[in-house]
Amino acid sequence: MKEPTEIRIGASPHIHSPDTTERIMWTVSATLLPAMAGAVYFFGIASLLVTSACIAGAMSIELLITRRNTLRDGSAVLTGLLLGMTLPASFPMWMAFIGGAFAIAVGKLAFGGLGQNIFNPSLIGRAFLQAAFPTAITTWPKVGQGLQAMYASNFALPFMQGDATHLITSATPLGMMKFEHVQTNTMPLLLGGTAGSLGETSSALIILGGLYLIWKRYLDWRIPLSIVLTIAVIIPLLNLISPERVPSIPFMLFSGGLMIGAMYMATDVVTSPLTHMGSWIYGAGIATLTALIRIWGGLPEGVMYAILLMNAVVPVINRLTQPKVFGVESKRRKEAHA
Amino acid sequence: VPSGKLPVNVGVIVQNVGTIACIAEIFQSGLPLVERIVTVTGPGVKRPGNLLVPVGTQVKDAIAFCGGLTEDAESVVFGGPMMGIAQPDLRAPIVKGTSGVVVLTQQQIVKRHAYPCISCGHCLEACPVFLNPSRLGQLAQAGRYADMQGDHLADCMLCGSCSYVCPSNIPLSQMFSLAKAALRRPKTKVTVVV
């Protein structure tokens, strides 16, 4: 039998659930692998080049700026990976590197690091890239150029656009909807094969990863469900106002970045509301803004700005939707009693 | 029971069945509480069981009766794993309030690095009285104990659920317990002076 001196004391609770921040971050990253494999299948090995450059940028700046080694919490890798998923496969690697670095430096560390940021860091990175390199980020290579496909622009020297003359490009479903009023069928949108960013082409693979995370309870299912339901309600309403501009519900859901946005960007735990009620409001806001930008805005895609705008109001949502504490009477009921 | 109050405030006392049975026995036999049933369990005990032991028995004797500690036994807790109190010495006596002894092993007591709060909301889901432990934790870290009262710190019963689920391993309920103690201190001082 052990001696009395060998036992340990500590404050209760003495046990802890196996979930850790580290584990959540790495699991979320891992669930993006099917979508990543899909991107390689559709756009070639170039997808890996772009994503690796984003991750490298994110990790280097994290290593450079933070005093303690915060790389192992996995959030820098996840930010880089998610940023990569929002870029076209022909994107120059040096730009992707800068995007990853910007996402971490300005999107996360400037606010005080993990858990403190208001805006989704990957989307901050993408918003920066869209402002800085509007041409490169809207040049979509055509799908099906083989697994080994790499593009000359991937290897553009720093501060150069790269040679895009030999690039076979193709319009995205949202671009075709906006500028030519041509609506793509649902099946290719769901299974993949349409032009777009790495994580946009196959909604099915994104949903697969998202469902696993919901099952593990690593993401709040209320947010994607709220987005989907709001789209389903709002599209018929908008259709009454302007039937020639408004696409079908499945097109709205599965085209562009809505699925990766709903499953991975909007549900970022740091920048989404704490409360259940808040999650419903937040999802509804994202879906409404996305629909408005897509249908009446100047850009074909609106998911990114919709999420960033809703990120900004999360503190207000949190304050307005505090849970009702057990045993505390609401003001109205108290007045009724008096 | 209103928020921030105890059952006594509304003229009610909540007791568990064992206590009531003991009171009945005292009235029936006149014999005071000299022994009680104690559950000795946990993966750190070789033969867990329910024992009827005299009050005052040293916990090491109770554990020895249950086959002793296993090799990887790490801490001996009076009460449950969530709210119980770890004992610094195995000669500690079993008293009238000791209903269980849990021996935890190294696998269960994992000392982990605490990360910043990532606002995942798991603590809000876990809290049985619907508090916002995330916000309370931030106030506690800033030392704003008085502000914590506005967020119903008094309703926290230190069940430990928030600390258990927190993926960032923030010692939430431990901080709340500290805050409660800090808030109690000035009050006691006043009563002593008066």
Contacts between the chains, C-beta under 8 A, distances in Angstrom:
chain1	res1	chain2	res2	distance
A	1	B	60	7.7
A	1	B	63	7.7
A	1	B	64	6.7
A	1	B	68	4.4
A	1	B	69	5.6
A	2	B	69	5.0
A	2	B	73	6.0
A	4	B	60	7.0
A	4	B	89	5.4
A	4	B	90	4.1
A	4	B	91	6.5
A	7	B	73	7.4
A	7	B	74	7.1
A	7	B	75	5.4
A	7	B	76	5.4
A	7	B	86	7.8
A	7	B	87	7.2
A	7	B	88	7.5
A	7	B	90	6.7
A	8	B	74	5.5
A	8	B	75	4.6
A	8	B	86	7.2
A	8	B	109	6.9
A	9	B	75	6.5
A	9	B	86	4.2
A	9	B	87	7.2
A	9	B	88	4.9
A	10	B	75	6.7
A	10	B	86	5.5
A	10	B	109	7.0
A	11	B	86	7.8
A	11	B	171	7.1
A	11	B	174	4.6
A	11	B	177	7.2
A	12	B	77	7.6
A	12	B	79	7.7
A	12	B	81	7.8
A	12	B	82	6.3
A	12	B	83	5.2
A	12	B	84	5.7
A	12	B	85	6.7
A	12	B	86	7.4
A	12	B	158	7.7
A	12	B	160	5.6
A	12	B	173	7.4
A	12	B	174	7.8
A	13	B	81	6.5
A	13	B	82	4.4
A	13	B	83	7.0
A	13	B	160	3.4
A	13	B	163	5.3
A	13	B	164	5.3
A	13	B	173	6.7
A	14	B	75	6.5
A	14	B	77	5.7
A	14	B	81	5.0
A	14	B	82	7.7
A	14	B	84	6.9
A	14	B	86	6.5
A	14	B	102	7.9
A	14	B	104	5.6
A	14	B	108	7.2
A	14	B	109	6.0
A	15	B	81	4.7
A	15	B	82	7.3
A	15	B	104	6.9
A	15	B	108	5.1
A	15	B	109	7.3
A	15	B	164	6.8
A	16	B	110	6.4
A	16	B	112	7.1
A	16	B	163	7.3
A	16	B	164	5.9
A	16	B	169	6.8
A	17	B	164	5.4
A	17	B	165	5.3
A	17	B	167	7.9
A	19	B	122	7.8
A	19	B	165	7.3
A	19	B	167	4.7
A	20	B	112	6.6
A	20	B	115	7.7
A	20	B	167	5.2
A	20	B	168	7.6
A	20	B	169	6.5
A	21	B	115	4.4
A	21	B	118	5.7
A	21	B	167	4.7
A	21	B	168	4.7
A	21	B	169	7.7
A	22	B	115	7.5
A	23	B	167	7.3
A	24	B	118	7.9
A	24	B	120	7.5
A	24	B	167	5.6
A	73	B	115	6.1
A	113	B	116	6.6
A	114	B	115	6.6
A	114	B	116	5.0
A	114	B	118	6.6
A	115	B	115	7.5
A	115	B	116	3.8
A	115	B	117	5.0
A	115	B	118	4.6
A	115	B	119	6.5
A	115	B	168	7.4
A	116	B	116	6.9
A	220	B	121	7.0
A	269	B	118	5.1
A	269	B	119	5.7
A	269	B	120	4.1
A	269	B	121	7.2
A	270	B	118	5.2
A	270	B	119	5.4
A	271	B	119	7.9
A	272	B	119	7.5
A	273	B	121	7.7
A	274	B	119	5.7
A	274	B	121	4.5
A	274	B	124	5.8
A	274	B	132	7.0
A	274	B	134	5.9
A	275	B	121	7.0
A	275	B	124	6.4
A	322	B	132	6.2
A	323	B	124	6.2
A	323	B	127	8.0
A	323	B	130	4.2
A	323	B	131	7.5
A	323	B	132	6.5
A	324	B	130	6.0
A	325	B	3	6.0
A	325	B	129	6.2
A	325	B	130	5.4
A	325	B	131	6.0
A	325	B	152	4.7
A	325	B	155	5.8
A	326	B	3	7.6
A	326	B	128	7.3
A	326	B	129	3.9
A	326	B	130	5.4
A	326	B	155	6.7
A	327	B	1	5.8
A	327	B	2	5.9
A	327	B	3	4.4
A	327	B	129	7.2
A	327	B	155	6.6
A	328	B	2	7.8
A	328	B	3	4.1
A	328	B	152	6.7
A	328	B	155	7.6
A	329	B	2	7.7
A	329	B	3	7.9
